[in-house]
């Protein structure tokens, strides 16, 4: 799994966040979770597959916002019992 943090300019409110979330989910059906924040100016995507920057940029632009950059890191789902050893 990958955690992709996409830095975006132009989101101004909660409706913008919803619009961006729906755009990502529609463009990339394999995405497990997507969360946008106009305050943090980003969208965090949890996906089993890597998504190339050019496709992310095209989707962000199509939604009406400006793609700045994308940062990737491995993602491991944390269990509620992960603190017990």
N, C-alpha and C positions, 0 to 999 in steps of 0.2 A: 504494500500500500504506500501511496505517496501523499504527502501533505504539500499542496502547492498554494503559496500565498501570492496573490496577484495584486500589485499596487495599482490603484485606479484613481483618476481624477474625474470630478464632475458629479459624483453622487451627492445629493443634498438632503435627502430625507429617507424615511422608512419605506416609502413607495419606490424610491430609486433602488434601495436594497432588494426589495421583492422582485423588481423588474430584472435586476442583474442575476439574482438567484435563479429565476425562471429561465433566463437566457442561457445560463451555463447548463442547467439540467436538460434543457431541450437540445442544445448542441452536442452534449456529451452524456448520453443515456447511462453509461457505465459508472458515472459519478455516484458515490455513496452518500456524500453530504456536502452541502455548500452553504456558507454563511457569509453574508456581506455586511460591511459596516461603513456607513458614510462618515462617521466620526474618525475611525482609523484609516479611512481611505483605502480599504482593501477588501478582497474576497478570498476566503480560505476554502479550498477545495480538497476533499478527501476522495481519492480515486485509486482503483487498483492498477490503472494504467497511467503512464506519463502522457501529458498533453503538451504538444509542442507550442512554443511561444507564438509562432505565426497564427496558429488556430485560436489560441486564447485572445490574441490581439484582434483578430477578425471578429470574434464573438463580442468582445467588449465594445469595439467600434460600432458593430451592428446594433448594440443596445443603446448607443448614443453617448458613450463615455470614452475617456482617453486611457489607453493601456500605457503604464509606465514601465513596469518590470514584473518578473515572476521569480520567486525563490522556491526551491524544492528541498524537501527533507524527508527522510523515511518516517513513516507513521505506524505506530503500534497502538492498537486499541487497548486502553487500560481497563482492566476488570475491576469491579467494585471490591474484589477480594485481593487485589494485587499487593496490598500492604501487608498481608499475612504471609509469613514465611515459615 
